[in-house]
């Protein structure tokens, strides 16, 4: 068992290209061997048929000769040989009437040998029965028959050697062996060339893959005129590299943005700690100011880290949502009541036009609403108006959040749901944020089978619209 395993392991270590070549050679070898066997059998059958036909023909000639032989006259062997006109056939005629045997069997191995005779095959023709026998190391076609001719009883034996062992037959076999070996060598060469041609696109993929690194994902494989499957492979590979490139760019940008965002609160905290060390003991107001600012920055960092953890879990598919029938109207009412306590100067309206339910996680829906609420408060002018609206249309449940704040530039709208994106408008420079909120909102909406989009008219209104499938089986009456 160990030896077999070792052999298979060695075969498994052979390159795929070599395995293809070996497979071609093996298949061709098997087919050529089968063809050679069939050819040898055909040649042997041809020799056998010739011998059998010759034996039958000579037997009939002997019968014809005996039928013309006068009574009481002995058989003339020399005359019979001339009558047969065939030096390949041996014969023996036993005349029971005269009690004599004649023939050319004196120097013939079949008749003179003391070796045993083995019958290998019996052939039935239309009128006769012929046996093939082995005597010594030779094969013969033998026909025997008792005949009553002109009142005399005869035993006629006609024998012809089947010359499988002659020079012509051996030359044919040698030619077949040389031809097969030459064909195997030719197939080996052609299969190696064909395998190189077949695997050329794969080699191109390998060479390109070697050039691709985390520092350079710009390489692509040219599709060219490949066959269907290879073209699909190349297109799939290019698509995978493209996704990796986008992912690496987003990751690099994300790390850069997070590093920048964390740098600011850490610098503020470090600055206030140093200030408190110097003057805190003598100036209580500085101590209070420092503690307040450190607390605010810590809260900001905690919020950012919480968002980062949510994104990381989302990408790994580890968010554990408690799915149930959720009333978005109830979630909106809860968020509005909380907002009125935290933001008493902001006017908040609620237009509830549907009491349907969706299948989601209640706390995550509240988190979604709070993301929009915080953004609306940050970007809305003093004593601004924020309006929540719920409605049902075309089997979809819509939650929209509208504000009358600064708005979003048209060219920024396609990017606002991308991670760490923040508009570079000068008026936004003093507004805190990490650019993670809207990307998280999009993750939440899509995780419940919904969609989100935004519309904005700067300094007039901005609205975020979220749509969800309605949970019909749990719909209120």
C-alpha positions in Angstrom: 0.0 0.0 0.0 2.9 2.4 0.8 4.5 1.7 -2.5 1.3 2.5 -4.4 0.9 5.7 -2.4 4.4 6.7 -3.2 3.8 6.1 -7.0 0.6 8.2 -6.9 2.3 10.9 -5.0 5.1 11.0 -7.6 2.6 11.1 -10.4 0.8 13.9 -8.6 4.0 16.0 -8.5 4.3 15.9 -12.3 3.4 19.2 -14.0 -0.1 19.4 -15.6 1.4 19.9 -19.0 3.5 16.7 -18.7 0.4 14.8 -17.4 -1.5 15.9 -20.6 1.4 14.6 -22.8 1.6 11.3 -20.9 -2.2 10.9 -21.2 -2.0 11.5 -25.0 0.8 8.9 -25.3 -1.0 6.4 -23.1 -4.2 6.7 -25.1 -2.4 6.5 -28.4 -0.3 3.5 -27.1 -3.5 1.6 -26.1 -5.2 2.4 -29.4 -2.1 1.5 -31.5 -1.7 -1.8 -29.6 -5.3 -2.7 -30.2 -4.9 -1.8 -33.9 -1.7 -3.9 -34.1 -3.4 -6.9 -32.5 -6.3 -6.6 -34.9 -3.9 -6.3 -37.9 -1.9 -9.3 -36.6 -5.1 -11.3 -36.2 -6.2 -10.3 -39.7 -2.9 -11.4 -41.2 -3.0 -14.7 -39.3 -6.5 -15.3 -40.4 -5.4 -14.6 -44.0 -2.6 -17.2 -43.7 -5.1 -19.6 -42.1 -7.7 -19.1 -44.8 -5.1 -19.6 -47.6 -3.9 -22.9 -45.9 -7.5 -24.2 -45.4 -8.5 -23.4 -49.0 -5.3 -25.0 -50.2 -5.9 -28.2 -48.2 -9.5 -28.4 -49.4 -8.5 -27.8 -53.0 -5.7 -30.5 -52.9 -8.1 -33.0 -51.2 -10.6 -32.5 -54.0 -7.8 -33.0 -56.6 -6.7 -36.2 -54.9 -10.3 -37.4 -55.0 -10.5 -36.5 -58.7 -7.2 -38.4 -59.4 -8.4 -41.5 -57.5 -11.7 -41.5 -59.4 -9.8 -41.8 -62.7 -7.4 -44.5 -61.4 -8.1 -47.9 -63.1 -8.9 -50.9 -60.9 -6.0 -52.9 -59.4 -3.6 -50.1 -60.5 -1.3 -48.7 -57.8 -1.1 -45.0 -57.0 1.7 -43.3 -58.8 3.0 -40.6 -56.3 5.1 -38.7 -58.8 2.1 -38.5 -61.2 -0.1 -37.4 -58.4 2.3 -34.7 -57.4 2.3 -33.4 -61.0 -1.5 -33.6 -60.9 -1.6 -31.5 -57.7 1.0 -29.1 -59.1 1.5 -27.8 -55.5 4.7 -28.3 -53.5 3.3 -26.8 -50.3 0.8 -29.7 -49.7 1.7 -32.9 -48.1 -0.6 -35.9 -48.4 -1.0 -39.5 -47.4 -3.3 -42.0 -49.0 -4.1 -45.3 -47.3 -5.6 -47.9 -49.7 -7.5 -50.4 -47.5 -8.3 -52.6 -50.4 -4.6 -53.2 -51.4 -3.4 -52.7 -47.8 -0.8 -50.0 -48.8 0.0 -46.4 -48.0 1.6 -43.9 -50.3 2.4 -40.2 -50.2 5.1 -37.7 -49.8 5.2 -38.2 -46.0 8.6 -39.7 -45.7 10.4 -36.4 -45.1 7.4 -34.5 -43.8 7.5 -33.5 -40.1 3.8 -33.9 -39.6 3.7 -37.6 -40.7 7.2 -38.7 -39.7 7.4 -37.1 -36.2 6.7 -38.9 -33.0 5.6 -35.7 -31.2 2.1 -35.3 -29.9 -0.4 -33.5 -32.1 -2.7 -30.9 -30.5 -5.9 -29.8 -32.3 -6.3 -26.1 -31.8 -9.3 -25.2 -34.0 -11.9 -27.0 -36.1 -13.1 -25.2 -39.2 -16.4 -26.2 -40.9 -16.7 -25.4 -44.6 -19.7 -25.9 -46.7 -18.7 -29.6 -47.5 -15.7 -30.4 -45.3 -14.2 -30.2 -41.9 -10.6 -28.9 -41.5 -8.6 -29.0 -38.3 -5.7 -26.7 -37.3 -3.1 -28.6 -35.3 0.2 -28.0 -33.6 2.9 -30.6 -34.1 6.3 -29.8 -32.7 6.7 -26.0 -33.1 4.7 -25.8 -36.3 1.1 -25.2 -37.1 -0.8 -27.2 -39.9 -4.1 -27.3 -41.6 -5.2 -30.9 -41.7 -8.1 -32.5 -43.6 -8.9 -36.2 -43.3 -11.6 -38.3 -44.9 -12.6 -41.9 -45.8 -13.8 -42.4 -49.3 -15.2 -45.3 -51.4 -14.0 -44.7 -55.0 -14.6 -47.2 -57.8 -15.1 -50.0 -55.3 -11.8 -49.2 -53.3 -11.7 -47.8 -49.8 -9.3 -45.0 -49.1 -8.2 -42.8 -46.2 -7.1 -39.5 -47.6 -5.1 -37.1 -45.5 -4.2 -33.6 -46.9 -1.8 -31.4 -44.8 -0.5 -27.8 -45.5 1.7 -25.9 -43.1 0.5 -22.5 -41.9 3.6 -20.4 -42.3 3.1 -17.9 -39.4 6.8 -18.3 -38.8 8.1 -17.5 -42.3 10.3 -14.5 -43.0 7.6 -12.5 -44.6 5.3 -12.8 -41.6 8.2 -11.9 -39.2 9.1 -8.9 -41.4 5.5 -7.7 -41.2 5.5 -7.9 -37.4 8.8 -6.1 -37.2 7.5 -3.3 -39.5 4.5 -2.9 -37.3 6.6 -2.7 -34.1 8.9 -0.1 -35.7 5.9 1.8 -37.0 4.2 1.9 -33.6 7.4 3.1 -31.9 7.9 5.8 -34.5 4.3 6.9 -34.1 4.6 7.0 -30.3 7.7 9.3 -30.6 5.9 11.5 -33.1 2.8 11.7 -30.8 5.1 12.6 -27.9 6.6 15.5 -29.9 3.3 16.7 -31.3 1.4 16.4 -28.0 4.1 18.5 -26.3 3.8 21.1 -29.0 0.0 21.1 -28.9 0.1 21.3 -25.1 2.3 24.4 -25.3 -0.2 25.9 -27.7 -3.2 24.9 -25.6 -1.7 26.2 -22.4 -0.3 29.4 -23.9 -3.3 31.5 -22.5 -2.8 29.8 -19.1 0.9 30.7 -19.2 -0.1 34.3 -20.0 -2.3 34.3 -16.9 0.5 32.9 -14.8 3.1 35.4 -16.0 0.6 38.3 -15.4 -0.4 36.9 -12.0 3.3 36.9 -11.0 3.6 40.6 -11.8 0.5 41.5 -9.7 1.3 42.6 -6.2 -0.4 44.5 -3.4 1.6 47.6 -4.6 0.5 47.2 -8.2 -2.9 45.8 -9.1 -3.1 47.6 -12.4 -2.1 44.7 -14.6 -4.7 43.0 -16.7 -4.6 40.1 -19.1 -5.6 40.9 -22.7 -8.5 38.7 -23.7 -7.7 38.4 -27.4 -9.3 35.7 -29.5 -9.5 32.8 -27.0 -12.0 30.1 -27.0 -15.1 30.4 -24.8 -14.0 28.8 -21.6 -10.5 30.3 -21.7 -12.0 33.7 -22.4 -14.4 33.3 -19.5 -11.4 32.4 -17.3 -9.4 35.4 -18.3 -12.4 37.8 -17.9 -13.1 36.3 -14.4 -9.5 36.7 -13.5 -9.5 40.3 -14.7 -12.7 41.0 -12.8 -11.3 39.5 -9.6 -8.1 41.7 -9.9 -10.3 44.7 -10.6 -12.3 44.0 -7.4 -9.1 43.5 -5.5 -7.7 46.8 -6.8 -10.9 48.7 -5.7 -10.9 46.9 -2.4 -7.2 47.8 -1.7 -7.7 51.4 -2.8 -10.8 51.7 -0.5 -8.8 50.0 2.3 -5.9 52.3 1.9 -8.2 55.4 1.7 -10.1 54.1 4.7 -7.0 53.6 6.8 -5.7 57.1 5.8 -9.0 58.7 6.7 -9.3 56.9 10.0 -5.8 57.8 10.9 -6.5 61.4 10.1 -9.7 61.4 12.1 -8.1 59.7 15.1 -5.1 62.1 15.0 -7.2 65.2 15.7 -9.1 64.0 18.8 -5.9 62.4 20.2 -4.0 65.7 19.6 -6.8 67.6 21.3 -6.8 65.2 24.3 -3.0 65.3 24.6 -3.0 69.2 24.4 -5.6 69.5 27.2 -3.8 67.0 29.4 -0.6 69.0 29.1 -2.5 72.2 29.8 -4.2 70.7 32.8 -0.8 69.5 34.1 0.6 73.0 33.9 -2.3 75.2 35.1 -5.0 72.9 36.4 -4.0 73.1 40.0 -4.1 76.9 40.0 -7.0 77.5 37.6 -10.1 75.4 38.2 -11.8 76.8 35.1 -9.0 75.4 32.9 -9.4 72.0 34.6 -13.1 72.0 34.0 -12.7 73.1 30.3 -10.0 70.4 29.8 -12.2 67.7 31.3 -15.2 68.7 29.2 -13.2 68.7 26.0 -11.5 65.4 26.7 -14.9 63.9 27.5 -16.3 65.2 24.2 -13.3 64.0 22.1 -13.5 60.6 23.9 -17.1 60.3 23.0 -16.3 61.2 19.4 -13.6 58.6 19.3 -15.9 56.0 20.9 -18.6 56.8 18.3 -16.0 56.4 15.5 -14.7 53.1 16.8 -18.3 51.8 17.2 -18.9 52.6 13.5 -15.6 51.0 12.5 -16.6 47.8 14.3 -20.0 47.7 12.6 -18.3 48.0 9.2 -15.8 45.3 10.0 -18.5 42.9 11.2 -20.6 43.7 8.2 -17.8 42.9 5.8 -17.2 39.6 7.6 -20.9 38.7 7.7 -20.8 38.6 11.5 -23.7 41.1 12.2 -26.3 39.2 14.3 -29.6 40.8 13.6 -32.7 39.9 15.6 -35.1 39.7 12.8 -38.8 40.3 13.4 -41.7 42.3 12.2 -40.8 45.9 12.8 -43.1 49.0 12.6 -41.0 51.7 11.1 -43.5 54.3 12.3 -42.9 53.2 15.9 -39.1 53.4 15.4 -39.5 56.9 13.9 -41.7 58.0 16.9 -39.1 56.8 19.4 -36.2 58.6 17.6 -38.2 61.8 17.4 -39.0 61.7 21.2 -35.3 61.2 21.9 -34.3 64.0 19.5 -36.6 66.5 21.1 -34.8 66.0 24.4 -31.3 66.3 22.9 -32.0 69.0 20.3 -34.8 71.2 21.8 -34.1 74.0 19.3 -34.7 71.9 16.2 -38.2 71.7 14.7 -39.1 68.0 14.0 -42.1 66.9 12.0 -43.5 63.4 11.3 -45.8 62.6 8.5 -47.0 59.0 9.0 -48.9 57.7 6.0 -48.6 53.9 6.6 -48.7 51.5 9.5 -47.3 48.5 7.6 -44.4 46.4 8.9 -41.1 45.4 7.5 -38.9 42.3 8.4 -35.8 43.7 10.1 -34.0 44.4 13.4 -35.7 47.1 15.4 -32.5 48.5 17.0 -30.7 48.6 13.7 -33.6 50.5 12.2 -33.3 53.0 15.0 -29.5 53.2 14.4 -30.3 54.0 10.7 -32.7 56.8 11.7 -30.2 58.3 14.1 -27.5 58.4 11.4 -29.8 60.5 9.3 -30.9 62.6 12.3 -27.4 63.4 13.4 -26.4 64.4 9.9 -29.5 66.5 9.5 -28.8 68.4 12.8 -25.2 69.0 11.9 -25.9 70.4 8.4 -29.1 72.3 9.2 -29.1 76.0 9.9 -30.1 77.4 13.2 -33.7 76.5 14.1 -33.9 74.3 11.1 -36.7 71.9 10.2 -36.3 68.1 10.0 -39.2 66.0 8.6 -39.6 62.3 8.9 -42.1 60.7 6.5 -43.4 57.1 6.1 -45.5 55.9 3.3 -46.5 52.7 1.3 -46.3 52.5 -2.4 -46.0 49.5 -4.9 -45.5 46.9 -2.2 -42.6 49.0 -0.8 -42.3 50.8 2.5 -40.6 54.2 2.2 -38.9 56.1 5.1 -37.7 59.6 4.1 -35.8 62.1 6.2 -35.7 65.7 4.9 -34.0 68.8 6.2 -33.6 72.4 5.0 -29.9 72.6 5.6 -26.8 73.4 3.5 -27.5 70.5 1.1 -25.1 68.4 -1.0 -23.5 69.4 -4.2 -24.8 67.4 -7.2 -21.3 66.1 -8.1 -21.0 64.7 -4.5 -24.2 62.8 -4.4 -22.9 59.6 -6.2 -20.1 59.4 -3.6 -21.9 60.2 -0.3 -22.6 56.5 0.6 -18.9 55.5 0.1 -16.9 54.9 3.2 -15.0 57.9 4.6 -16.2 60.3 1.9 -16.7 63.9 3.1 -17.4 66.9 0.9 -14.6 69.5 0.7 -16.9 72.5 0.8 -15.3 75.2 2.9 -18.5 75.7 5.0 -18.2 72.1 6.1 -14.7 72.3 7.4 -15.7 73.0 11.0 -18.3 70.2 11.2 -17.1 67.1 13.0 -17.6 63.7 11.3 -15.8 60.6 10.0 -17.6 60.0 6.8 -18.7 56.6 8.0 -22.4 57.2 8.9 -24.0 57.1 5.5 -22.0 54.1 4.4 -23.3 52.3 7.5 -26.8 53.4 6.7 -26.5 51.9 3.2 -25.2 48.6 4.7 -28.2 48.5 7.1 -30.8 49.2 4.4 -29.3 46.7 2.0 -29.0 44.0 4.6 -32.8 44.0 4.9 -33.4 43.9 1.2 -33.9 47.6 0.7 -32.5 50.5 -1.3 -31.5 54.0 -0.5 -30.9 57.2 -2.5 -30.5 60.9 -1.9 -31.8 64.1 -3.5 -30.6 67.6 -2.6 -31.2 71.2 -3.6 -28.5 73.2 -1.8 -29.8 75.7 0.9 -33.3 74.5 0.2 -33.7 70.8 1.1 -32.0 67.5 1.3 -33.9 64.2 1.5 -32.7 60.6 2.1 -35.2 58.0 0.9 -35.1 54.4 2.1 -37.3 51.6 0.7 -38.0 48.2 2.2 -40.1 45.2 1.2 -43.4 45.1 3.1 -43.7 42.2 5.5 -47.2 41.2 4.3 -47.7 38.1 6.4 -47.5 40.2 9.6 -49.3 43.3 8.2 -51.7 45.0 10.5 -55.4 44.7 9.8 
